[in-house]
Amino acid sequence: MSYYRGSESKREQFRRYLEKAGVLDTLTNVLVALYEETEKPNNALDFLKHHLGVAGVETADAETLRLGVSELQQKCDLLMEENKELRKRLLQYEPTPEDGAAE
C-alpha cells in the first residue's frame, strides 16, 4: 500500500509541475478550441500541432532552408575545387625559393 501512495505522490508532483509550467492550461485551451470547431478537421493531431505552434509552416520553411543549405554546400564544394585548381596553376608561375635566391 505504501508503494501506491509513493506513486500517487509522484503523480501529484508531476501534475503540479505541469500546472506551474502552463502545460495543462495550454493543452486545455487547444482541446477546447478543437471541441468548439464546427467542422472537425480530418487530422486532429495536425490541428493540435498547428495550434501549439509546431505546425507544417515551419516544416515547409525548414525544407526550404535544407534545400538552400544543400545548394550552398554544392556551390562551396565547387568553389573549393576551383580554388585548389587555381592555386595549383599559380604555383606554376611563382618562382621557387631556390630560384629566387639564385637570381
C-alpha atoms as an extended CHARMM CRD file, in Angstrom:
* protein
*
       103  EXT
         1         1  MET       CA              0.0000000000        0.0000000000        0.0000000000  PROA      1               0.0000000000
         2         2  SER       CA              2.9110000000        2.3840000000        0.6510000000  PROA      2               0.0000000000
         3         3  TYR       CA              4.0510000000        1.8590000000       -2.9390000000  PROA      3               0.0000000000
         4         4  TYR       CA              0.6850000000        3.1060000000       -4.1540000000  PROA      4               0.0000000000
         5         5  ARG       CA              0.9560000000        6.2520000000       -2.0230000000  PROA      5               0.0000000000
         6         6  GLY       CA              4.5030000000        6.9150000000       -3.1980000000  PROA      6               0.0000000000
         7         7  SER       CA              3.3890000000        6.5780000000       -6.7870000000  PROA      7               0.0000000000
         8         8  GLU       CA              0.4360000000        8.8610000000       -6.1470000000  PROA      8               0.0000000000
         9         9  SER       CA              2.8010000000       11.4220000000       -4.6450000000  PROA      9               0.0000000000
        10        10  LYS       CA              4.9560000000       11.3850000000       -7.7850000000  PROA      10              0.0000000000
        11        11  ARG       CA              1.8500000000       11.8130000000       -9.9220000000  PROA      11              0.0000000000
        12        12  GLU       CA              0.7510000000       14.7550000000       -7.8260000000  PROA      12              0.0000000000
        13        13  GLN       CA              4.2140000000       16.3430000000       -8.1010000000  PROA      13              0.0000000000
        14        14  PHE       CA              4.1710000000       15.8770000000      -11.8560000000  PROA      14              0.0000000000
        15        15  ARG       CA              0.6580000000       17.3630000000      -12.1050000000  PROA      15              0.0000000000
        16        16  ARG       CA              1.7980000000       20.4300000000      -10.1100000000  PROA      16              0.0000000000
        17        17  TYR       CA              4.8440000000       20.7320000000      -12.3700000000  PROA      17              0.0000000000
        18        18  LEU       CA              2.6250000000       20.7010000000      -15.4780000000  PROA      18              0.0000000000
        19        19  GLU       CA              0.2880000000       23.2700000000      -13.9440000000  PROA      19              0.0000000000
        20        20  LYS       CA              3.1650000000       25.5330000000      -12.9380000000  PROA      20              0.0000000000
        21        21  ALA       CA              4.6990000000       25.3580000000      -16.4240000000  PROA      21              0.0000000000
        22        22  GLY       CA              1.3650000000       26.2280000000      -18.0400000000  PROA      22              0.0000000000
        23        23  VAL       CA              1.1880000000       22.9730000000      -19.9620000000  PROA      23              0.0000000000
        24        24  LEU       CA             -2.2210000000       21.9800000000      -18.6420000000  PROA      24              0.0000000000
        25        25  ASP       CA             -3.7570000000       25.3670000000      -19.4740000000  PROA      25              0.0000000000
        26        26  THR       CA             -2.3150000000       25.3500000000      -22.9740000000  PROA      26              0.0000000000
        27        27  LEU       CA             -3.4630000000       21.8130000000      -23.7080000000  PROA      27              0.0000000000
        28        28  THR       CA             -6.8900000000       22.5680000000      -22.2800000000  PROA      28              0.0000000000
        29        29  ASN       CA             -7.2310000000       25.6670000000      -24.4570000000  PROA      29              0.0000000000
        30        30  VAL       CA             -6.2210000000       23.7930000000      -27.6020000000  PROA      30              0.0000000000
        31        31  LEU       CA             -8.5570000000       20.8910000000      -26.8540000000  PROA      31              0.0000000000
        32        32  VAL       CA            -11.4210000000       23.3180000000      -26.1670000000  PROA      32              0.0000000000
        33        33  ALA       CA            -10.6930000000       25.0300000000      -29.4960000000  PROA      33              0.0000000000
        34        34  LEU       CA            -10.8410000000       21.6350000000      -31.2220000000  PROA      34              0.0000000000
        35        35  TYR       CA            -14.0920000000       20.8070000000      -29.4390000000  PROA      35              0.0000000000
        36        36  GLU       CA            -15.6260000000       24.1310000000      -30.4760000000  PROA      36              0.0000000000
        37        37  GLU       CA            -14.7310000000       23.6900000000      -34.1470000000  PROA      37              0.0000000000
        38        38  THR       CA            -17.9300000000       23.4240000000      -36.1540000000  PROA      38              0.0000000000
        39        39  GLU       CA            -16.2050000000       21.3640000000      -38.8280000000  PROA      39              0.0000000000
        40        40  LYS       CA            -13.8540000000       18.9260000000      -37.2100000000  PROA      40              0.0000000000
        41        41  PRO       CA            -10.5240000000       18.6250000000      -39.0410000000  PROA      41              0.0000000000
        42        42  ASN       CA             -9.6410000000       15.3360000000      -40.7080000000  PROA      42              0.0000000000
        43        43  ASN       CA             -6.4360000000       15.1320000000      -38.7300000000  PROA      43              0.0000000000
        44        44  ALA       CA             -6.8450000000       16.1760000000      -35.1000000000  PROA      44              0.0000000000
        45        45  LEU       CA             -3.1200000000       15.7990000000      -34.4460000000  PROA      45              0.0000000000
        46        46  ASP       CA             -2.2730000000       18.3440000000      -37.1550000000  PROA      46              0.0000000000
        47        47  PHE       CA             -4.8470000000       20.6900000000      -35.5950000000  PROA      47              0.0000000000
        48        48  LEU       CA             -3.1200000000       20.3350000000      -32.2130000000  PROA      48              0.0000000000
        49        49  LYS       CA              0.3280000000       20.8400000000      -33.7350000000  PROA      49              0.0000000000
        50        50  HSD       CA             -0.8380000000       23.9350000000      -35.6010000000  PROA      50              0.0000000000
        51        51  HSD       CA             -2.3980000000       25.4880000000      -32.5070000000  PROA      51              0.0000000000
        52        52  LEU       CA              0.6190000000       24.6440000000      -30.3960000000  PROA      52              0.0000000000
        53        53  GLY       CA              2.9350000000       26.3120000000      -32.9060000000  PROA      53              0.0000000000
        54        54  VAL       CA              4.6000000000       23.1430000000      -34.1740000000  PROA      54              0.0000000000
        55        55  ALA       CA              2.7520000000       23.0250000000      -37.4820000000  PROA      55              0.0000000000
        56        56  GLY       CA              3.7370000000       22.3760000000      -41.0570000000  PROA      56              0.0000000000
        57        57  VAL       CA              4.5130000000       26.0100000000      -41.8960000000  PROA      57              0.0000000000
        58        58  GLU       CA              7.7670000000       25.6040000000      -40.0350000000  PROA      58              0.0000000000
        59        59  THR       CA              8.2530000000       22.2610000000      -41.7320000000  PROA      59              0.0000000000
        60        60  ALA       CA              7.9280000000       23.9320000000      -45.1440000000  PROA      60              0.0000000000
        61        61  ASP       CA             10.3400000000       26.6460000000      -44.0290000000  PROA      61              0.0000000000
        62        62  ALA       CA             12.7250000000       24.0260000000      -42.7070000000  PROA      62              0.0000000000
        63        63  GLU       CA             12.5690000000       22.1330000000      -46.0030000000  PROA      63              0.0000000000
        64        64  THR       CA             13.2750000000       25.3370000000      -47.9290000000  PROA      64              0.0000000000
        65        65  LEU       CA             16.2380000000       26.0260000000      -45.6600000000  PROA      65              0.0000000000
        66        66  ARG       CA             17.5230000000       22.4680000000      -46.0730000000  PROA      66              0.0000000000
        67        67  LEU       CA             17.4110000000       22.8360000000      -49.8480000000  PROA      67              0.0000000000
        68        68  GLY       CA             19.2130000000       26.1680000000      -49.5950000000  PROA      68              0.0000000000
        69        69  VAL       CA             21.9080000000       24.6520000000      -47.4020000000  PROA      69              0.0000000000
        70        70  SER       CA             22.3260000000       21.7780000000      -49.8330000000  PROA      70              0.0000000000
        71        71  GLU       CA             22.7120000000       24.1650000000      -52.7850000000  PROA      71              0.0000000000
        72        72  LEU       CA             25.1870000000       26.3240000000      -50.8850000000  PROA      72              0.0000000000
        73        73  GLN       CA             27.1870000000       23.2440000000      -49.8660000000  PROA      73              0.0000000000
        74        74  GLN       CA             27.4540000000       22.1810000000      -53.5180000000  PROA      74              0.0000000000
        75        75  LYS       CA             28.4900000000       25.7010000000      -54.5180000000  PROA      75              0.0000000000
        76        76  CYS       CA             31.0660000000       25.7800000000      -51.7410000000  PROA      76              0.0000000000
        77        77  ASP       CA             32.4870000000       22.4230000000      -52.8850000000  PROA      77              0.0000000000
        78        78  LEU       CA             32.7590000000       23.6950000000      -56.4700000000  PROA      78              0.0000000000
        79        79  LEU       CA             34.4690000000       26.8790000000      -55.3300000000  PROA      79              0.0000000000
        80        80  MET       CA             36.9050000000       24.9130000000      -53.1760000000  PROA      80              0.0000000000
        81        81  GLU       CA             37.8030000000       22.7480000000      -56.1730000000  PROA      81              0.0000000000
        82        82  GLU       CA             38.2250000000       25.8420000000      -58.3400000000  PROA      82              0.0000000000
        83        83  ASN       CA             40.3740000000       27.4480000000      -55.6600000000  PROA      83              0.0000000000
        84        84  LYS       CA             42.5520000000       24.3500000000      -55.4400000000  PROA      84              0.0000000000
        85        85  GLU       CA             42.9770000000       24.2800000000      -59.2380000000  PROA      85              0.0000000000
        86        86  LEU       CA             43.8180000000       27.9900000000      -59.4110000000  PROA      86              0.0000000000
        87        87  ARG       CA             46.3950000000       27.6410000000      -56.6240000000  PROA      87              0.0000000000
        88        88  LYS       CA             47.9740000000       24.7710000000      -58.4890000000  PROA      88              0.0000000000
        89        89  ARG       CA             48.1370000000       26.8640000000      -61.6830000000  PROA      89              0.0000000000
        90        90  LEU       CA             49.5120000000       29.8530000000      -59.7670000000  PROA      90              0.0000000000
        91        91  LEU       CA             52.3410000000       27.7470000000      -58.3530000000  PROA      91              0.0000000000
        92        92  GLN       CA             53.4950000000       27.0740000000      -61.9110000000  PROA      92              0.0000000000
        93        93  TYR       CA             54.2220000000       30.7780000000      -62.4030000000  PROA      93              0.0000000000
        94        94  GLU       CA             55.6630000000       31.6040000000      -58.9930000000  PROA      94              0.0000000000
        95        95  PRO       CA             59.4020000000       31.1780000000      -58.5910000000  PROA      95              0.0000000000
        96        96  THR       CA             60.5080000000       28.6270000000      -56.0470000000  PROA      96              0.0000000000
        97        97  PRO       CA             62.6020000000       29.9560000000      -53.1110000000  PROA      97              0.0000000000
        98        98  GLU       CA             65.7460000000       28.2910000000      -54.5700000000  PROA      98              0.0000000000
        99        99  ASP       CA             65.1850000000       30.0550000000      -57.9500000000  PROA      99              0.0000000000
       100       100  GLY       CA             64.7010000000       33.3960000000      -56.2300000000  PROA      100             0.0000000000
       101       101  ALA       CA             67.9130000000       33.0160000000      -54.1950000000  PROA      101             0.0000000000
       102       102  ALA       CA             69.9650000000       32.1530000000      -57.3090000000  PROA      102             0.0000000000
       103       103  GLU       CA             68.9580000000       35.3220000000      -59.1300000000  PROA      103             0.0000000000
